[in-house]
């Protein structure tokens, strides 16, 4: 089969299209003919050499959609539409930048959909990340308001759709007020231009602080997000759009306000069920979840 193989870290030119052996089916794994796959920021970091647990050569790609070729004792039939994600794909074993992938059965989701492959291919990891961040990381069923930092990203827009349907007031950030109309249409109650220091502005809207913060920019704005959060609130770092993994000179006693909880989300496929993923995909297909606009019932 053809696959993009990386043998050493570097730029995109390090991805070489090669002929390699197609994986062989085995029990509790599913051989999938790949029809489409999403591109993820974590793959960018891996390609650069910033994922120390990943060895080369490797076929990258942590998610895909396609059709089952063979699933020994896996309860899936040939030709069935599936999504596969995480579970070490593209990291511990070869991933989705290829014509075929062999994925653990536990990480394969059967789907019923008529969406075109390019559309479907953009959904699995995005939806898993949004769902896990909101319900596992941020426990939004106990919240009334949320700050989505990095709201114009695909994860940000999808997050607003789900949060709006859950009845939350949403503060969305952007680097340009030109995008405010788009964010309001996507469900934002308030739009704030992100200068890197917006805690005071958030507290002018919510004097006691906001209930929840989804931090998609990362360590470059994390401390400010903590200062914007009320006592008993939660900040969840899920993204690193700012490009920085590490927070230097972090002083927990001074940087984390009393009673504010700091967590992260980099969860697995097990954080979303087959039924939940199917529900999201069906909402996309029906037009109820498009570019962050939705009326969803979880």
N, C-alpha and C positions, 0 to 999 in steps of 0.2 A: 504494500500500500504506500501511498505518498503521505509524507508527514513533514512538518517543519521541525527540525531538530536543532537544538542549541548545544554546542559542545564546550563553550566557555562564555563567561558573562561579558556583556558589552551592549552596544547599540542594536537597533533592529536588524542591521546587516549580519548579525551573528545567527539569525534564524535562517537555516539553510533547508531548502526543499530537497528531500531525499527519498529514495525508495528503501523502506525497511520492512521487516517481517510483520504481517498482520497478526495481532494477538490471537492465541488459541483459547476457545471457550473452556471454562472449568466450573465446577460446582460452586454455587453461591456467588457467582459473578455473571455479568451480562455482557455479551458482545453486541455493540451498537454500531450501526452504520450512521455516521454523523452527517446531519443535514445542515446544521448551523451551530455556531457557538458565539457566546459573548466574549468581549475583551474586558479584563478586570485589572484594576490598578495593582493588585497583588502580583499579577503576572509581570507587570512592568518592573516592580521591585526585584522579582526573582531574576528576570533577564539581566538586570544591572549587577546582580551578584549580591543583593542585600537580603537574601533568604539563606542563612547559613546551614539550615538543615537539608537544603536541596542540593543534590549532587548532579554533575553533568557527565555524559550527555543526557539530555532529557527532552521529551516532547512536552511543552507547556500546555496550559489550558485546564481550568478548574471546573468548567461546566460545558454542557452541550445539550442539544436536542437531536433526535433522530429516530431510527427504527430498529427494533430488536432484530438481530440476526439469529442469535441463539442464547438461551438462558437455561442451562442445565438445572432442572429441579427448581427453577426460580419463579414459576407461576406466570410467566410472560410468554406470549406467542410470537412467532416470527411476523415481522411487519408492524407490530404494535408501536404506536407513537409513545415515546418516553422522553423524559428529561433526566439528566444525571448531573450531579454536582458534589464537590468536596470529597471527603473520605480519603484524601491523599492524592486525588487525581491531579496530574501535572506537577506533583511535588515528590511524593514517595514512589509513584509509578507514572508511566507515560499518560499524557492527558489528551485534550481534545483538538489540538492543532494538527489534525490528521483526518484520514478518511474513515477510520474505525478506532474505537476505544473499548477496552475491557474495564468495566466498572463494578464495584461491589454491589450486590443486589440491594443492600440496605440503603444505598444512595441513588437508586434508580426509581423514578416516579412515573407510573403509567398515566397518560393524559388523554382526554377526549377533547379534540379541538379541530377546527377547520382553519385556524390561523396559518398564514403563510410562514414558511420556515424562518425567514429573516426576522420576522416579528417575534415568533415564539422563542427564537434563540436568544433574544435580548432579555428574557423574563426570569429564568429560574433563579439565578444567584441574586439578582436585584430584589425579587420578591422575598426570597428567604432572608436576605439581610434586613430589609425593612420590617418584616414580621418579627424576626428575632430581636431586633433592636428595640422595637416598641413594646413588645409583650414580655420578653425575657429580660432585656437590659433595663428598660425604663418603667415597666409595670404601669402602663398608661391607664389601666382600668381604675387606678386610684388617683388620677390626675384630672385637672381642669384646663391647664394651659401648657404649651410646649414651645420652646424656641428651637427652630431648625436652622442650624448654622451651616451654611453651604446649600441653601435651599434650591438654587437653580440647577444643581446636579440632578442626574436621573434618580438617584437614591433620595435626594431631597424632595423632588416633586412627588415621587411615589409615597414617601413618608407623609407628606401633607394630605394626600388623598385618604390614606388610612386613618390618620389622626383626626381629620375633619369628620369622617364618618363616625368616629368614636365620640364626637361631641366636644372635642377640645378646641379652645382658642389657640390660634397659631401665630407666632411671630416668626417671620421668614427673613433671612438676611441675604443680601446681594451686594456686590461691589459697585453696582451701578443702578441708580434709581430708574433708569430707562426700562428695567425689567419688572418694575413694581406692578404694572397692570397684569402682566403674565402671572405673577405670584398671587395677586388678589384673585384672579380667575381660577387659580389652582387651589384656593381655599384659605389663603393667608388672611388673618384678621388685621395684622399690622405688618408693615415692611420696614426694615431698618437697613441702612447702608452700613456695611461692616468695615469699620476702620481698624479693627483689631482690638479696640477698647470701647465696648458698647454696654458694659454692665450698668453704668449710670442711666443710660437711655432706657434700658429694659426696666430698671427700677422706677423710672418716671411713669411707666405704664403700669407696672405691678410693684407698688412700694415695698411689699414684703419679699419680693423676688418671684421669679417664675417657677412653676412646679417642676418642669422637666426640660432638659436640654439634650438634643441630639447633636453631638459634636462631630461634624463631618470634615472640618478643616484640620483638626488635630492639635498637636502640642503647641502650635504657634498661637492659638487662641484659647486653649483649654483653661488656663488660669483665670482669664476674664470671664469665661462661661461659669466657672465655679462662683465667682463673685456676683453673678446675676441671678443665682438660684436661691430660693427660700430655704429656711431651715426645714429639714425633712424632705427636701426635694432631691432629685437625682440627676446627675450628669452622666451620660453614656458616650464614651468615645468609640465611634465606629469607623470613621474615615480619616484619611490623612491627605486631603486635597492640598494642604499647605506644604506637603513634601517632607515633613519632619516626623520621624518616629520617636525621638528621644527628647525629653524635657530636662534640660540641664539645670543644676542648682535648684532642684525641687525641694521645698521645705514644707512638709505636710502640715505641721502645726500652724504655720502661717498662711499657707496657700489654700488649704481646704477649710472653708468657713465651718464653724461649729454646727454640727447636725446635718450638713450637706453630704450626700452620698456620691462617691465617684466610682464608676464601674466602666466596663468596656464590653464591646460585643464583637467577637470574631468566631461566631458559632458554626455549628455543623448542620448538615441536612436534617438531622434528627430534631431540630428546633421547629420544623414545619412539617405538618402531616400531609399525606397524599390528598386528603380531602380539602385542606386549607389551600394548598397550591392549586388544585383544580378549581376551587372557587375563584381565586384571583385570576387565573387564566380565562375562565368563563366571563368574568367581568370585563377583561380586556376585549374579548371577542364580541361582547354585547355593546361595547362602546361606553361602558360606565366607568372604566378606569383607563383614561387616555391622557397622557401628559400631565398626570397628577390630578385630574378631575375625577371625582368618584362619589358614589353613594354606596358604601360597602357595609355589610353586616358580618361581623366576625363571629 
